[in-house]
């Protein structure tokens, strides 16, 4: 089969490699489309020391079952699907609670040692197969994984009906948070960005209000929008220490902050512990990706969520380096790119 193999720092090679063979309770997936994630770029470019070469990256996968060896009866050859990529040991406390992503031995399809979706075929555990209907396009399926963690963290936060949600950032995760917060009952969704072009972008994804932190005082504008109440849920999707620290000023008393963005290893973040305690602010980390797969598929199937609009670029496998050039060149038009087979 043909695959894009990571062979050296910032180097991918299109190669013919053996098609995987499957064992019991495994399936061979014929990849139809794969999302190109910035994390893969960070690994391939050497910015993130994770895994080793040679390896086939790609953890955002839409495909169809090509071969299956399982007692599972709801999935057959030809079934279109997306792949829930987290793999745990299966027997620790976290795995038994369904939180395989918190398993001490947690691994993920697309990260070493498990080859991923930048190939014509990928081997997966049968349990990872999430069936999709004809209403879920390959394009939407290819980037669904990138929306799972944001969705699950919103489910965990239990957004109050008609509440105000504030989202920092304008990347794919921030846009997913904006779309899903509206679907899950938020009344106002306030986007905080730093330039006019991104103001229009977040509005097009469903934000009801936009505050430009470069030209406006965010806290003052937030007080005006909420009549002094501030936001019941604040979502930090940038990872910038200064933004993380300001989120506590945006949060209403008794509110919740979802921390999605990850600061650098050398970054220092000062958390206002006294404010957290005296105002009963709940601070939630967001890393899970188990509960949200089927609800997301159902939302797309019902026409309530349009993930296709997040896809700004499409390439073939032979053109995969052009997809990574978008990250290398900091392309301002990029939201999500996909590889189509």
N, C-alpha and C positions, 0 to 999 in steps of 0.2 A: 504494500500500500504506500501511498505518498503521504509524507508528513513534513512539517516544518520543525526541524530539530535544532535545539539550542546547543551549539558546539563550542562557543567561545564568548568572551565578554562582548556584548553588543553584536553578536553574530548569530543569525539563523540560516540554516541551509535546508533547501527542499531536497529530500532524499527518499529513495525507496527503502522501506524498512519492512520487516516481517509483520504480517497481520496477526494480532494477538489471538491466542487460543484460550478458550474459556473452560473453567472447571465447574463443579456443582454449585448451584445458586449464583451463577454469574451469567452475564449477557454480553453480546457483542453489539455495539451500537454503531450504525452507519450515520456519521455526522452529516447533518444537513446545513447547519450554520453554527458558528461559534463567536461569542463576544470577545472583543479585545479589551482586556482590563489593564488599567494603569499599573496594577501590581505586577503583572507579567513583564511590563516594560521595566519596572524597577529591578526585577530579578535579572532579566536578560542583560540589562545595561550595567549590572554590577552595583547599583545603588542600594539594593537590598540583598544581603548575604543569606540566601535561602536555597537549599537544594544544591545539586551539583550537575555538571554536564557529563555526557550528553543527555538531554531530556526533551520530552515533548510537553510543552506547557498547554494552558487552555482549560479553565475551569468553568466557563459559561457555555453550556452545551445544549444544543437542540438537535435531535436526530430521530432515528427510527430503529426499532429492534430488528436486527439482522439475523441473530442467532441467540437462542436462550436455552439454558439448562436449569430448570427450576420446577418446583411444585406450585409456584404462584400461578393462579388460573385467570387473573384479570388482565394479563399482559401476554400478547402473542406476537409472533413474527409479523412485521409490518406496522406495528403500533407506533405512532409518532409520540415523542416524549421529550421531556427535559430531564436533566440529571441533577438530583440532590447530592452534592459532592462530598459532604462531610462523612468521614468514616471513623468510628470509635472502636474500642476493644470489644464492646458488646456486653461486658459483665461488671464493670465498675459502677459505683454509685451514680455518677453523672450519666452514664449510658442507660442505666435502668430508669433514670428519671426522664429520658428522652433528650438529654443535653449532650449529644455525642461530641459537639464542638468544644465542650469543656473537659472531655476525657484527657487524662494525662498522656495517653498515646494517640491523641487525635491526629488524623491525617486527612488529606483532601485530594480527590481526583483532580489531576492537573498540576499538582505539586509533587515533587520528588518524594517517594519513589514511584508514584502512580502517574503514568502518562495521561495526557489530557486530550482536548478536543481539536488541537491544531493538526489534525490528521484525518484521513478518510474514515478510520474506524477507531473506536475506543472501547476498552474492556471495563465493565462496571459491575458492582454487586447488584443483584436483581432488586434488592431493597431500595436502591438509589433511583429506580425508574419511576418517574411521575408522568402518567399518561396525559396527553393533551388532545383536544378536539380540533376539528378543521377550523374552528373560529379563532384558534390561537396560531398565528402565522409563525413560520420559521424565524422571521425577523424578531418578533416579540419573544419567542422562546429562547432565542440566542442571548438575550440580555436579561431574562427573567431572574437569573441568579443574582444579578447586581442589585435587585430590588428586594430580595428576600430578607436580608438583615434589617434594613430600614422598616420593612413591614412588620417583622416580628417584634422589634423594639416598640413600635407603636401599639401593637397588641398587648405587650407587657405593661405599657404605661397606662392603659385604660383611659383613653382620651375622654374627658367629660363632654357630654353632648353640648353642642353650640359654643364650645370654649374657644379661646384664642391660642393659636399655636404660632410660635416664632421660629423661623428656620434661618440659620446662618449659612452662607455659602451658596454656590450656584453650579456645583458639579453634578454628576449623575445621581449621587445619593441624595443631595439636597432636593433635586427636582422630583425624585421618587417620594421623598418625605412630603413635599408639597401636594402632589397628586393624592397620595394615600391618606393624608390627614383630612383632606376634604371628604373623601369617600367614607372615612371612619367617624365623621360627625362633627368635625371642627366647624365653627361658624366663621371665624376670621383666621386666615393664614397669612402671616406677615413675613415677607422675605427681606433679609438684610444682605445687601450686596455692596460692591464698591465702584461700579461704573454703570453708565446709562444703558449700554447695550445689554447688560445682564438684567437690568430692571425689566426691560421688555420681554426677555427670555423667561424669567420666572413668572411674570404675569401670564404669559401664554401657556404655562403649565398649571395655572390655577391659583396662583397667589392672589389674595384679595387686596393686599396692600404691599408696597415696596418702600423700604427705607434705604437710602444710599448713605452708607457710613462714612464715605469720603467727604460728602457735602452737607450732611445733616447730623444732628445729635440723636443717636438712636434712642436713648432713654426718653428724651423729651418727646420725640415723635410717637413712641410707643404709648406714653401716658396719654397723649391726645387721642390716639386711636381707640384706646381701651377705657377712656374716661377715668384714668388713674389706677386701674386694676392691674395692669401689666399682663403677662402671658402665663396661662395655667401650665402650658407645656412649652419648653424651650429646647430646640434641637441644635446641637453644635456639630456641624458637618464640615469644619475646615481643619481642625487640628492645630490651629495657630494659638499659641499660649495666650496672647493678648485677648483674642476673641473668647477663648474658654473662660478667662477670668471675668470678662464683661457679662457673660451669660447669667451670672448670679444677680446682676443688677436688672436684668430683663424679666426675671422670674417672679411671678406673684407669690405672696405668702401662701404656704401650703402647696405650692406648685411642684413641678417635676422638670428636671433637666436630663435629656438624653444625650450622652456623650458618644458620638459616632466617630468624629475625627480623632486621629491619633497623632500627638505631637512627636517630634523627633526624640531620639534617645538622649540627646544632650540638652533638650529644652527643659526649662524650669517653669512650673506652673504654681502660682500662689492661690490656694483655695481658701475662701472666706469661711472658715469652720464656724465661727460665732454666728454668722448670718444663716448658715445651713441649720444650725441647731435652733436658734431663736425664732426663725421663720418657718421651721419644719419643711425645708426644701428636700425633696428626694432626688438623689443623683444616681442615674442609671447608666451603666455601661451597655453598649450595643455591639454584640458580636455573634449572636445566635442565628441559625438558619435552618430550623427544623419545622416549626409549626406553620410557617407562612406559605409553603410551596403550593399546597392544594387550594387554599383560599385565593391566592394570586391567580392561579389558573382559572378558577371559577369566576373571578372578577373580569378577567379578559374575555372569557367565553361568553359572559353575559353582556359584554359591550360597555361595562362600567369603567374600564381602565384601558387606556391606549398607550401601550409601551412602544409601539412602532415609531411614535413621534420623537423618541429619544435617539433613534438611529440616524446619524447624520452622514455616515460614510459606509460604503460596502466595497469589499475586495474579494478576489479569489485567493486561494491558498498560495499560488505563485506570487501574488502581490502582497503578501503579509508584511514584508519589510516596509511597504508604503504606509500600512496602518500604523506601525510603530514610529514612522517618521512624524506622524501627527503629534505624538508625545514629545519626540526629540525637538520638534520645532515649535512647541507650545501653541499649536493651532487654535485660534480663538473660536473657530466654528465647530470644533469637535465637542460632541456630547458623548456618543458611543459609536464605535466602529464595529463592524462584524465581518467575519470571513464566511462567504457562501460557497457551498460545494455543489 
